[in-house]
Amino acid sequence: MFGNDSHFLLSLHRTHAAELRAEAAADRLARSVRVRTGRTWLGRRQHARRTGDERR
């Protein structure tokens, strides 16, 4: 399959580089998608509440 170690290392490098490019593209896509949070079906904003917060 591989003639020598240099061909194997080059193939390994190219595979790893392709994986890194795919991960970077997935991260860019995830950042570009707008996440709609904080609104209910009535359109009012919901404030983030912590579990320890109690209204008195």
PDBQT receptor file of N, H, CA, C and O in Angstrom, charges set to zero:
ATOM      1  N   MET A   1       0.829  -1.191   0.000  1.00  0.00    +0.000 N 
ATOM      2  CA  MET A   1       0.000   0.000   0.000  1.00  0.00    +0.000 C 
ATOM      3  C   MET A   1       0.876   1.260   0.000  1.00  0.00    +0.000 C 
ATOM      4  O   MET A   1       0.734   2.119  -0.870  1.00  0.00    +0.000 OA
ATOM      5  N   PHE A   2       1.772   1.360   0.970  1.00  0.00    +0.000 N 
ATOM      6  H   PHE A   2       1.887   0.662   1.677  1.00  0.00    +0.000 HD
ATOM      7  CA  PHE A   2       2.673   2.511   1.031  1.00  0.00    +0.000 C 
ATOM      8  C   PHE A   2       4.061   2.034   0.662  1.00  0.00    +0.000 C 
ATOM      9  O   PHE A   2       4.514   0.990   1.131  1.00  0.00    +0.000 OA
ATOM     10  N   GLY A   3       4.736   2.798  -0.180  1.00  0.00    +0.000 N 
ATOM     11  H   GLY A   3       4.368   3.646  -0.561  1.00  0.00    +0.000 HD
ATOM     12  CA  GLY A   3       6.074   2.410  -0.606  1.00  0.00    +0.000 C 
ATOM     13  C   GLY A   3       7.100   2.536   0.494  1.00  0.00    +0.000 C 
ATOM     14  O   GLY A   3       8.006   1.710   0.610  1.00  0.00    +0.000 OA
ATOM     15  N   ASN A   4       6.956   3.589   1.317  1.00  0.00    +0.000 N 
ATOM     16  H   ASN A   4       6.220   4.260   1.223  1.00  0.00    +0.000 HD
ATOM     17  CA  ASN A   4       7.896   3.777   2.427  1.00  0.00    +0.000 C 
ATOM     18  C   ASN A   4       7.238   4.613   3.517  1.00  0.00    +0.000 C 
ATOM     19  O   ASN A   4       6.076   5.005   3.402  1.00  0.00    +0.000 OA
ATOM     20  N   ASP A   5       7.989   4.874   4.560  1.00  0.00    +0.000 N 
ATOM     21  H   ASP A   5       8.932   4.555   4.653  1.00  0.00    +0.000 HD
ATOM     22  CA  ASP A   5       7.434   5.602   5.700  1.00  0.00    +0.000 C 
ATOM     23  C   ASP A   5       7.045   7.040   5.360  1.00  0.00    +0.000 C 
ATOM     24  O   ASP A   5       6.101   7.580   5.937  1.00  0.00    +0.000 OA
ATOM     25  N   SER A   6       7.758   7.653   4.440  1.00  0.00    +0.000 N 
ATOM     26  H   SER A   6       8.524   7.214   3.971  1.00  0.00    +0.000 HD
ATOM     27  CA  SER A   6       7.432   9.047   4.110  1.00  0.00    +0.000 C 
ATOM     28  C   SER A   6       6.056   9.142   3.454  1.00  0.00    +0.000 C 
ATOM     29  O   SER A   6       5.329  10.107   3.691  1.00  0.00    +0.000 OA
ATOM     30  N   HIS A   7       5.690   8.165   2.641  1.00  0.00    +0.000 N 
ATOM     31  H   HIS A   7       6.280   7.381   2.449  1.00  0.00    +0.000 HD
ATOM     32  CA  HIS A   7       4.357   8.176   2.026  1.00  0.00    +0.000 C 
ATOM     33  C   HIS A   7       3.279   7.970   3.088  1.00  0.00    +0.000 C 
ATOM     34  O   HIS A   7       2.219   8.594   3.040  1.00  0.00    +0.000 OA
ATOM     35  N   PHE A   8       3.559   7.092   4.040  1.00  0.00    +0.000 N 
ATOM     36  H   PHE A   8       4.420   6.585   4.079  1.00  0.00    +0.000 HD
ATOM     37  CA  PHE A   8       2.607   6.856   5.122  1.00  0.00    +0.000 C 
ATOM     38  C   PHE A   8       2.410   8.118   5.957  1.00  0.00    +0.000 C 
ATOM     39  O   PHE A   8       1.282   8.496   6.272  1.00  0.00    +0.000 OA
ATOM     40  N   LEU A   9       3.525   8.768   6.312  1.00  0.00    +0.000 N 
ATOM     41  H   LEU A   9       4.441   8.461   6.056  1.00  0.00    +0.000 HD
ATOM     42  CA  LEU A   9       3.423   9.981   7.124  1.00  0.00    +0.000 C 
ATOM     43  C   LEU A   9       2.708  11.094   6.372  1.00  0.00    +0.000 C 
ATOM     44  O   LEU A   9       1.931  11.840   6.968  1.00  0.00    +0.000 OA
ATOM     45  N   LEU A  10       2.957  11.216   5.082  1.00  0.00    +0.000 N 
ATOM     46  H   LEU A  10       3.588  10.610   4.598  1.00  0.00    +0.000 HD
ATOM     47  CA  LEU A  10       2.272  12.231   4.291  1.00  0.00    +0.000 C 
ATOM     48  C   LEU A  10       0.773  11.941   4.230  1.00  0.00    +0.000 C 
ATOM     49  O   LEU A  10      -0.041  12.858   4.340  1.00  0.00    +0.000 OA
ATOM     50  N   SER A  11       0.411  10.686   4.057  1.00  0.00    +0.000 N 
ATOM     51  H   SER A  11       1.073   9.942   3.967  1.00  0.00    +0.000 HD
ATOM     52  CA  SER A  11      -0.997  10.309   4.031  1.00  0.00    +0.000 C 
ATOM     53  C   SER A  11      -1.658  10.587   5.378  1.00  0.00    +0.000 C 
ATOM     54  O   SER A  11      -2.780  11.091   5.437  1.00  0.00    +0.000 OA
ATOM     55  N   LEU A  12      -0.955  10.254   6.453  1.00  0.00    +0.000 N 
ATOM     56  H   LEU A  12      -0.044   9.844   6.405  1.00  0.00    +0.000 HD
ATOM     57  CA  LEU A  12      -1.481  10.510   7.794  1.00  0.00    +0.000 C 
ATOM     58  C   LEU A  12      -1.675  12.004   8.025  1.00  0.00    +0.000 C 
ATOM     59  O   LEU A  12      -2.689  12.423   8.583  1.00  0.00    +0.000 OA
ATOM     60  N   HIS A  13      -0.706  12.805   7.596  1.00  0.00    +0.000 N 
ATOM     61  H   HIS A  13       0.117  12.464   7.142  1.00  0.00    +0.000 HD
ATOM     62  CA  HIS A  13      -0.798  14.254   7.738  1.00  0.00    +0.000 C 
ATOM     63  C   HIS A  13      -1.995  14.810   6.963  1.00  0.00    +0.000 C 
ATOM     64  O   HIS A  13      -2.742  15.643   7.476  1.00  0.00    +0.000 OA
ATOM     65  N   ARG A  14      -2.169  14.344   5.731  1.00  0.00    +0.000 N 
ATOM     66  H   ARG A  14      -1.562  13.667   5.314  1.00  0.00    +0.000 HD
ATOM     67  CA  ARG A  14      -3.286  14.838   4.912  1.00  0.00    +0.000 C 
ATOM     68  C   ARG A  14      -4.630  14.454   5.514  1.00  0.00    +0.000 C 
ATOM     69  O   ARG A  14      -5.577  15.240   5.489  1.00  0.00    +0.000 OA
ATOM     70  N   THR A  15      -4.709  13.252   6.051  1.00  0.00    +0.000 N 
ATOM     71  H   THR A  15      -3.940  12.613   6.071  1.00  0.00    +0.000 HD
ATOM     72  CA  THR A  15      -5.956  12.812   6.686  1.00  0.00    +0.000 C 
ATOM     73  C   THR A  15      -6.269  13.672   7.900  1.00  0.00    +0.000 C 
ATOM     74  O   THR A  15      -7.403  14.111   8.088  1.00  0.00    +0.000 OA
ATOM     75  N   HIS A  16      -5.253  13.908   8.720  1.00  0.00    +0.000 N 
ATOM     76  H   HIS A  16      -4.331  13.552   8.567  1.00  0.00    +0.000 HD
ATOM     77  CA  HIS A  16      -5.460  14.723   9.917  1.00  0.00    +0.000 C 
ATOM     78  C   HIS A  16      -5.823  16.153   9.549  1.00  0.00    +0.000 C 
ATOM     79  O   HIS A  16      -6.693  16.756  10.178  1.00  0.00    +0.000 OA
ATOM     80  N   ALA A  17      -5.167  16.697   8.538  1.00  0.00    +0.000 N 
ATOM     81  H   ALA A  17      -4.460  16.207   8.027  1.00  0.00    +0.000 HD
ATOM     82  CA  ALA A  17      -5.468  18.056   8.093  1.00  0.00    +0.000 C 
ATOM     83  C   ALA A  17      -6.904  18.151   7.582  1.00  0.00    +0.000 C 
ATOM     84  O   ALA A  17      -7.590  19.141   7.835  1.00  0.00    +0.000 OA
ATOM     85  N   ALA A  18      -7.356  17.130   6.867  1.00  0.00    +0.000 N 
ATOM     86  H   ALA A  18      -6.798  16.325   6.661  1.00  0.00    +0.000 HD
ATOM     87  CA  ALA A  18      -8.741  17.127   6.373  1.00  0.00    +0.000 C 
ATOM     88  C   ALA A  18      -9.728  17.063   7.527  1.00  0.00    +0.000 C 
ATOM     89  O   ALA A  18     -10.772  17.715   7.487  1.00  0.00    +0.000 OA
ATOM     90  N   GLU A  19      -9.409  16.280   8.557  1.00  0.00    +0.000 N 
ATOM     91  H   GLU A  19      -8.561  15.750   8.589  1.00  0.00    +0.000 HD
ATOM     92  CA  GLU A  19     -10.286  16.215   9.728  1.00  0.00    +0.000 C 
ATOM     93  C   GLU A  19     -10.350  17.562  10.439  1.00  0.00    +0.000 C 
ATOM     94  O   GLU A  19     -11.424  17.985  10.869  1.00  0.00    +0.000 OA
ATOM     95  N   LEU A  20      -9.221  18.232  10.566  1.00  0.00    +0.000 N 
ATOM     96  H   LEU A  20      -8.349  17.889  10.218  1.00  0.00    +0.000 HD
ATOM     97  CA  LEU A  20      -9.204  19.549  11.215  1.00  0.00    +0.000 C 
ATOM     98  C   LEU A  20      -9.998  20.567  10.406  1.00  0.00    +0.000 C 
ATOM     99  O   LEU A  20     -10.713  21.388  10.982  1.00  0.00    +0.000 OA
ATOM    100  N   ARG A  21      -9.883  20.526   9.077  1.00  0.00    +0.000 N 
ATOM    101  H   ARG A  21      -9.302  19.860   8.610  1.00  0.00    +0.000 HD
ATOM    102  CA  ARG A  21     -10.666  21.439   8.243  1.00  0.00    +0.000 C 
ATOM    103  C   ARG A  21     -12.161  21.175   8.384  1.00  0.00    +0.000 C 
ATOM    104  O   ARG A  21     -12.959  22.112   8.410  1.00  0.00    +0.000 OA
ATOM    105  N   ALA A  22     -12.541  19.902   8.476  1.00  0.00    +0.000 N 
ATOM    106  H   ALA A  22     -11.893  19.141   8.455  1.00  0.00    +0.000 HD
ATOM    107  CA  ALA A  22     -13.957  19.562   8.629  1.00  0.00    +0.000 C 
ATOM    108  C   ALA A  22     -14.482  20.047   9.975  1.00  0.00    +0.000 C 
ATOM    109  O   ALA A  22     -15.601  20.555  10.053  1.00  0.00    +0.000 OA
ATOM    110  N   GLU A  23     -13.692  19.897  11.036  1.00  0.00    +0.000 N 
ATOM    111  H   GLU A  23     -12.784  19.485  10.973  1.00  0.00    +0.000 HD
ATOM    112  CA  GLU A  23     -14.111  20.386  12.354  1.00  0.00    +0.000 C 
ATOM    113  C   GLU A  23     -14.250  21.902  12.356  1.00  0.00    +0.000 C 
ATOM    114  O   GLU A  23     -15.197  22.439  12.930  1.00  0.00    +0.000 OA
ATOM    115  N   ALA A  24     -13.314  22.591  11.720  1.00  0.00    +0.000 N 
ATOM    116  H   ALA A  24     -12.545  22.155  11.253  1.00  0.00    +0.000 HD
ATOM    117  CA  ALA A  24     -13.377  24.050  11.661  1.00  0.00    +0.000 C 
ATOM    118  C   ALA A  24     -14.606  24.505  10.878  1.00  0.00    +0.000 C 
ATOM    119  O   ALA A  24     -15.262  25.475  11.255  1.00  0.00    +0.000 OA
ATOM    120  N   ALA A  25     -14.914  23.809   9.797  1.00  0.00    +0.000 N 
ATOM    121  H   ALA A  25     -14.381  23.021   9.490  1.00  0.00    +0.000 HD
ATOM    122  CA  ALA A  25     -16.104  24.166   9.017  1.00  0.00    +0.000 C 
ATOM    123  C   ALA A  25     -17.371  23.923   9.824  1.00  0.00    +0.000 C 
ATOM    124  O   ALA A  25     -18.306  24.721   9.759  1.00  0.00    +0.000 OA
ATOM    125  N   ALA A  26     -17.415  22.840  10.579  1.00  0.00    +0.000 N 
ATOM    126  H   ALA A  26     -16.655  22.192  10.633  1.00  0.00    +0.000 HD
ATOM    127  CA  ALA A  26     -18.586  22.570  11.418  1.00  0.00    +0.000 C 
ATOM    128  C   ALA A  26     -18.728  23.632  12.505  1.00  0.00    +0.000 C 
ATOM    129  O   ALA A  26     -19.842  24.060  12.806  1.00  0.00    +0.000 OA
ATOM    130  N   ASP A  27     -17.617  24.061  13.094  1.00  0.00    +0.000 N 
ATOM    131  H   ASP A  27     -16.712  23.714  12.849  1.00  0.00    +0.000 HD
ATOM    132  CA  ASP A  27     -17.665  25.125  14.107  1.00  0.00    +0.000 C 
ATOM    133  C   ASP A  27     -18.158  26.436  13.512  1.00  0.00    +0.000 C 
ATOM    134  O   ASP A  27     -18.964  27.134  14.127  1.00  0.00    +0.000 OA
ATOM    135  N   ARG A  28     -17.673  26.779  12.308  1.00  0.00    +0.000 N 
ATOM    136  H   ARG A  28     -17.018  26.212  11.808  1.00  0.00    +0.000 HD
ATOM    137  CA  ARG A  28     -18.134  28.011  11.657  1.00  0.00    +0.000 C 
ATOM    138  C   ARG A  28     -19.625  27.946  11.370  1.00  0.00    +0.000 C 
ATOM    139  O   ARG A  28     -20.343  28.927  11.563  1.00  0.00    +0.000 OA
ATOM    140  N   LEU A  29     -20.087  26.799  10.913  1.00  0.00    +0.000 N 
ATOM    141  H   LEU A  29     -19.504  26.002  10.756  1.00  0.00    +0.000 HD
ATOM    142  CA  LEU A  29     -21.507  26.650  10.627  1.00  0.00    +0.000 C 
ATOM    143  C   LEU A  29     -22.336  26.773  11.896  1.00  0.00    +0.000 C 
ATOM    144  O   LEU A  29     -23.388  27.412  11.896  1.00  0.00    +0.000 OA
ATOM    145  N   ALA A  30     -21.862  26.162  12.978  1.00  0.00    +0.000 N 
ATOM    146  H   ALA A  30     -21.008  25.643  12.978  1.00  0.00    +0.000 HD
ATOM    147  CA  ALA A  30     -22.593  26.244  14.242  1.00  0.00    +0.000 C 
ATOM    148  C   ALA A  30     -22.660  27.679  14.757  1.00  0.00    +0.000 C 
ATOM    149  O   ALA A  30     -23.673  28.086  15.325  1.00  0.00    +0.000 OA
ATOM    150  N   ARG A  31     -21.592  28.445  14.562  1.00  0.00    +0.000 N 
ATOM    151  H   ARG A  31     -20.769  28.115  14.100  1.00  0.00    +0.000 HD
ATOM    152  CA  ARG A  31     -21.610  29.843  15.009  1.00  0.00    +0.000 C 
ATOM    153  C   ARG A  31     -22.480  30.714  14.116  1.00  0.00    +0.000 C 
ATOM    154  O   ARG A  31     -23.013  31.724  14.575  1.00  0.00    +0.000 OA
ATOM    155  N   SER A  32     -22.632  30.343  12.857  1.00  0.00    +0.000 N 
ATOM    156  H   SER A  32     -22.199  29.522  12.485  1.00  0.00    +0.000 HD
ATOM    157  CA  SER A  32     -23.393  31.185  11.937  1.00  0.00    +0.000 C 
ATOM    158  C   SER A  32     -24.901  30.995  12.084  1.00  0.00    +0.000 C 
ATOM    159  O   SER A  32     -25.674  31.859  11.673  1.00  0.00    +0.000 OA
ATOM    160  N   VAL A  33     -25.321  29.889  12.658  1.00  0.00    +0.000 N 
ATOM    161  H   VAL A  33     -24.693  29.186  12.992  1.00  0.00    +0.000 HD
ATOM    162  CA  VAL A  33     -26.749  29.637  12.836  1.00  0.00    +0.000 C 
ATOM    163  C   VAL A  33     -27.227  30.414  14.048  1.00  0.00    +0.000 C 
ATOM    164  O   VAL A  33     -26.679  30.287  15.143  1.00  0.00    +0.000 OA
ATOM    165  N   ARG A  34     -28.251  31.217  13.836  1.00  0.00    +0.000 N 
ATOM    166  H   ARG A  34     -28.696  31.320  12.947  1.00  0.00    +0.000 HD
ATOM    167  CA  ARG A  34     -28.774  32.045  14.918  1.00  0.00    +0.000 C 
ATOM    168  C   ARG A  34     -29.622  31.193  15.851  1.00  0.00    +0.000 C 
ATOM    169  O   ARG A  34     -30.526  30.485  15.407  1.00  0.00    +0.000 OA
ATOM    170  N   VAL A  35     -29.331  31.263  17.127  1.00  0.00    +0.000 N 
ATOM    171  H   VAL A  35     -28.597  31.838  17.488  1.00  0.00    +0.000 HD
ATOM    172  CA  VAL A  35     -30.079  30.505  18.120  1.00  0.00    +0.000 C 
ATOM    173  C   VAL A  35     -31.162  31.417  18.685  1.00  0.00    +0.000 C 
ATOM    174  O   VAL A  35     -30.871  32.486  19.220  1.00  0.00    +0.000 OA
ATOM    175  N   ARG A  36     -32.402  30.988  18.561  1.00  0.00    +0.000 N 
ATOM    176  H   ARG A  36     -32.639  30.119  18.125  1.00  0.00    +0.000 HD
ATOM    177  CA  ARG A  36     -33.509  31.788  19.077  1.00  0.00    +0.000 C 
ATOM    178  C   ARG A  36     -33.895  31.270  20.448  1.00  0.00    +0.000 C 
ATOM    179  O   ARG A  36     -34.591  30.263  20.578  1.00  0.00    +0.000 OA
ATOM    180  N   THR A  37     -33.438  31.964  21.452  1.00  0.00    +0.000 N 
ATOM    181  H   THR A  37     -32.872  32.782  21.347  1.00  0.00    +0.000 HD
ATOM    182  CA  THR A  37     -33.784  31.606  22.824  1.00  0.00    +0.000 C 
ATOM    183  C   THR A  37     -34.263  32.856  23.547  1.00  0.00    +0.000 C 
ATOM    184  O   THR A  37     -34.017  33.978  23.106  1.00  0.00    +0.000 OA
ATOM    185  N   GLY A  38     -34.936  32.648  24.641  1.00  0.00    +0.000 N 
ATOM    186  H   GLY A  38     -35.135  31.736  25.000  1.00  0.00    +0.000 HD
ATOM    187  CA  GLY A  38     -35.341  33.781  25.458  1.00  0.00    +0.000 C 
ATOM    188  C   GLY A  38     -36.721  34.310  25.153  1.00  0.00    +0.000 C 
ATOM    189  O   GLY A  38     -37.145  35.279  25.784  1.00  0.00    +0.000 OA
ATOM    190  N   ARG A  39     -37.446  33.721  24.214  1.00  0.00    +0.000 N 
ATOM    191  H   ARG A  39     -37.101  32.934  23.701  1.00  0.00    +0.000 HD
ATOM    192  CA  ARG A  39     -38.796  34.190  23.917  1.00  0.00    +0.000 C 
ATOM    193  C   ARG A  39     -39.772  33.030  23.988  1.00  0.00    +0.000 C 
ATOM    194  O   ARG A  39     -39.467  31.913  23.567  1.00  0.00    +0.000 OA
ATOM    195  N   THR A  40     -40.934  33.309  24.520  1.00  0.00    +0.000 N 
ATOM    196  H   THR A  40     -41.181  34.216  24.862  1.00  0.00    +0.000 HD
ATOM    197  CA  THR A  40     -41.977  32.301  24.589  1.00  0.00    +0.000 C 
ATOM    198  C   THR A  40     -42.911  32.475  23.410  1.00  0.00    +0.000 C 
ATOM    199  O   THR A  40     -42.690  33.337  22.559  1.00  0.00    +0.000 OA
ATOM    200  N   TRP A  41     -43.933  31.678  23.355  1.00  0.00    +0.000 N 
ATOM    201  H   TRP A  41     -44.113  30.978  24.046  1.00  0.00    +0.000 HD
ATOM    202  CA  TRP A  41     -44.881  31.776  22.250  1.00  0.00    +0.000 C 
ATOM    203  C   TRP A  41     -45.669  33.073  22.284  1.00  0.00    +0.000 C 
ATOM    204  O   TRP A  41     -46.269  33.459  21.281  1.00  0.00    +0.000 OA
ATOM    205  N   LEU A  42     -45.677  33.750  23.421  1.00  0.00    +0.000 N 
ATOM    206  H   LEU A  42     -45.190  33.437  24.237  1.00  0.00    +0.000 HD
ATOM    207  CA  LEU A  42     -46.330  35.056  23.505  1.00  0.00    +0.000 C 
ATOM    208  C   LEU A  42     -45.414  36.184  23.048  1.00  0.00    +0.000 C 
ATOM    209  O   LEU A  42     -45.861  37.317  22.865  1.00  0.00    +0.000 OA
ATOM    210  N   GLY A  43     -44.136  35.876  22.863  1.00  0.00    +0.000 N 
ATOM    211  H   GLY A  43     -43.773  34.956  23.011  1.00  0.00    +0.000 HD
ATOM    212  CA  GLY A  43     -43.210  36.892  22.405  1.00  0.00    +0.000 C 
ATOM    213  C   GLY A  43     -42.570  37.671  23.528  1.00  0.00    +0.000 C 
ATOM    214  O   GLY A  43     -41.832  38.622  23.268  1.00  0.00    +0.000 OA
ATOM    215  N   ARG A  44     -42.824  37.303  24.752  1.00  0.00    +0.000 N 
ATOM    216  H   ARG A  44     -43.423  36.531  24.963  1.00  0.00    +0.000 HD
ATOM    217  CA  ARG A  44     -42.209  38.004  25.874  1.00  0.00    +0.000 C 
ATOM    218  C   ARG A  44     -40.869  37.375  26.198  1.00  0.00    +0.000 C 
ATOM    219  O   ARG A  44     -40.660  36.172  26.044  1.00  0.00    +0.000 OA
ATOM    220  N   ARG A  45     -39.984  38.220  26.645  1.00  0.00    +0.000 N 
ATOM    221  H   ARG A  45     -40.154  39.198  26.770  1.00  0.00    +0.000 HD
ATOM    222  CA  ARG A  45     -38.659  37.709  27.009  1.00  0.00    +0.000 C 
ATOM    223  C   ARG A  45     -38.732  36.976  28.345  1.00  0.00    +0.000 C 
ATOM    224  O   ARG A  45     -39.394  37.405  29.289  1.00  0.00    +0.000 OA
ATOM    225  N   GLN A  46     -38.023  35.856  28.379  1.00  0.00    +0.000 N 
ATOM    226  H   GLN A  46     -37.485  35.507  27.612  1.00  0.00    +0.000 HD
ATOM    227  CA  GLN A  46     -37.884  35.102  29.615  1.00  0.00    +0.000 C 
ATOM    228  C   GLN A  46     -36.503  35.387  30.185  1.00  0.00    +0.000 C 
ATOM    229  O   GLN A  46     -35.494  35.240  29.495  1.00  0.00    +0.000 OA
ATOM    230  N   HIS A  47     -36.467  35.787  31.419  1.00  0.00    +0.000 N 
ATOM    231  H   HIS A  47     -37.287  35.906  31.979  1.00  0.00    +0.000 HD
ATOM    232  CA  HIS A  47     -35.185  36.041  32.055  1.00  0.00    +0.000 C 
ATOM    233  C   HIS A  47     -34.618  34.729  32.558  1.00  0.00    +0.000 C 
ATOM    234  O   HIS A  47     -35.333  33.892  33.109  1.00  0.00    +0.000 OA
ATOM    235  N   ALA A  48     -33.329  34.565  32.362  1.00  0.00    +0.000 N 
ATOM    236  H   ALA A  48     -32.748  35.245  31.915  1.00  0.00    +0.000 HD
ATOM    237  CA  ALA A  48     -32.677  33.342  32.823  1.00  0.00    +0.000 C 
ATOM    238  C   ALA A  48     -32.707  33.323  34.346  1.00  0.00    +0.000 C 
ATOM    239  O   ALA A  48     -32.286  34.272  35.007  1.00  0.00    +0.000 OA
ATOM    240  N   ARG A  49     -33.209  32.237  34.877  1.00  0.00    +0.000 N 
ATOM    241  H   ARG A  49     -33.552  31.466  34.340  1.00  0.00    +0.000 HD
ATOM    242  CA  ARG A  49     -33.293  32.111  36.333  1.00  0.00    +0.000 C 
ATOM    243  C   ARG A  49     -32.418  30.964  36.791  1.00  0.00    +0.000 C 
ATOM    244  O   ARG A  49     -32.341  29.910  36.160  1.00  0.00    +0.000 OA
ATOM    245  N   ARG A  50     -31.771  31.204  37.895  1.00  0.00    +0.000 N 
ATOM    246  H   ARG A  50     -31.833  32.060  38.408  1.00  0.00    +0.000 HD
ATOM    247  CA  ARG A  50     -30.977  30.131  38.484  1.00  0.00    +0.000 C 
ATOM    248  C   ARG A  50     -31.847  29.347  39.433  1.00  0.00    +0.000 C 
ATOM    249  O   ARG A  50     -32.845  29.860  39.940  1.00  0.00    +0.000 OA
ATOM    250  N   THR A  51     -31.476  28.114  39.675  1.00  0.00    +0.000 N 
ATOM    251  H   THR A  51     -30.665  27.698  39.263  1.00  0.00    +0.000 HD
ATOM    252  CA  THR A  51     -32.303  27.253  40.525  1.00  0.00    +0.000 C 
ATOM    253  C   THR A  51     -32.387  27.777  41.946  1.00  0.00    +0.000 C 
ATOM    254  O   THR A  51     -33.368  27.509  42.640  1.00  0.00    +0.000 OA
ATOM    255  N   GLY A  52     -31.390  28.513  42.394  1.00  0.00    +0.000 N 
ATOM    256  H   GLY A  52     -30.593  28.731  41.830  1.00  0.00    +0.000 HD
ATOM    257  CA  GLY A  52     -31.398  29.023  43.762  1.00  0.00    +0.000 C 
ATOM    258  C   GLY A  52     -32.163  30.331  43.919  1.00  0.00    +0.000 C 
ATOM    259  O   GLY A  52     -32.385  30.781  45.043  1.00  0.00    +0.000 OA
ATOM    260  N   ASP A  53     -32.565  30.943  42.821  1.00  0.00    +0.000 N 
ATOM    261  H   ASP A  53     -32.385  30.577  41.908  1.00  0.00    +0.000 HD
ATOM    262  CA  ASP A  53     -33.265  32.235  42.906  1.00  0.00    +0.000 C 
ATOM    263  C   ASP A  53     -34.731  32.023  43.286  1.00  0.00    +0.000 C 
ATOM    264  O   ASP A  53     -35.448  31.240  42.663  1.00  0.00    +0.000 OA
ATOM    265  N   GLU A  54     -35.141  32.726  44.302  1.00  0.00    +0.000 N 
ATOM    266  H   GLU A  54     -34.558  33.361  44.808  1.00  0.00    +0.000 HD
ATOM    267  CA  GLU A  54     -36.541  32.666  44.744  1.00  0.00    +0.000 C 
ATOM    268  C   GLU A  54     -37.070  34.092  44.832  1.00  0.00    +0.000 C 
ATOM    269  O   GLU A  54     -36.385  34.993  45.316  1.00  0.00    +0.000 OA
ATOM    270  N   ARG A  55     -38.265  34.280  44.369  1.00  0.00    +0.000 N 
ATOM    271  H   ARG A  55     -38.821  33.548  43.975  1.00  0.00    +0.000 HD
ATOM    272  CA  ARG A  55     -38.885  35.612  44.508  1.00  0.00    +0.000 C 
ATOM    273  C   ARG A  55     -39.570  35.684  45.870  1.00  0.00    +0.000 C 
ATOM    274  O   ARG A  55     -40.264  34.759  46.293  1.00  0.00    +0.000 OA
ATOM    275  N   ARG A  56     -39.352  36.800  46.533  1.00  0.00    +0.000 N 
ATOM    276  H   ARG A  56     -38.788  37.551  46.190  1.00  0.00    +0.000 HD
ATOM    277  CA  ARG A  56     -39.938  36.952  47.871  1.00  0.00    +0.000 C 
ATOM    278  C   ARG A  56     -40.961  38.044  47.877  1.00  0.00    +0.000 C 
ATOM    279  O   ARG A  56     -41.563  38.320  48.915  1.00  0.00    +0.000 OA
TER     280      ARG A  56
